[in-house]
Amino acid sequence: MYGTVMIGKLKVPYDEVVRAEEKWDTERKVQGYVRGDLLRADDGQTIVMAVQFESKEQYVALADDPKQDEWWRTVMAPMLDGEPTWIDGTWESQVR
């Protein structure tokens, strides 16, 4: 599996981000999308989003999709205080 981790600071209540992510998940139906997880840090401002895809090619296809760019610029980016940090890579294992 392949994916990304985004680390950012919230400008809005956490619940707004959750609603936006749920709407994206329901409406977009992106090929190869496996899952997304949100972590709300104890400081109440930091958010970590981890997203997994079946393959790097499917992740890159979404990253290059103009609809995704528009969604990011109009929905998610305005909820964040500044530019987030992105870490892309291969999910090697799942620890339980």
C-alpha positions, -999 to 999 in steps of 0.1 A, spaced: 0 0 0 10 36 -6 -1 69 9 5 101 27 5 116 61 -4 153 65 4 173 96 -12 206 100 -27 232 124 -65 237 125 -82 271 122 -116 255 126 -132 231 151 -121 195 145 -156 184 137 -157 205 106 -127 186 92 -144 153 101 -175 163 82 -155 174 52 -136 141 51 -168 120 55 -184 140 26 -153 135 4 -153 97 12 -190 94 4 -191 115 -27 -158 110 -45 -155 71 -46 -118 74 -55 -103 43 -72 -78 25 -50 -86 45 -19 -84 21 11 -88 43 42 -81 75 59 -75 82 96 -75 115 115 -56 121 147 -65 151 169 -36 160 190 -40 168 227 -31 205 220 -64 209 202 -48 225 171 -26 199 155 -42 174 132 -26 143 115 -43 127 85 -30 93 73 -44 81 39 -38 48 23 -42 36 -13 -38 2 -30 -9 15 -51 14 45 -56 -1 49 -91 -36 53 -77 -24 78 -51 -5 98 -78 -36 98 -100 -56 114 -72 -29 139 -65 -29 149 -102 -67 151 -104 -79 187 -109 -111 179 -89 -89 169 -60 -69 201 -63 -101 222 -63 -114 203 -33 -82 208 -14 -80 245 -22 -117 253 -15 -125 229 13 -95 216 33 -68 243 29 -91 271 44 -95 249 75 -58 249 81 -35 275 96 -7 277 70 8 250 48 8 215 62 37 191 62 32 161 38 51 128 40 44 103 11 56 67 12 49 30 13 30 15 42 52 -15 49 33 -32 77 4 -29 101 12 -32 138 -15 -44 161 
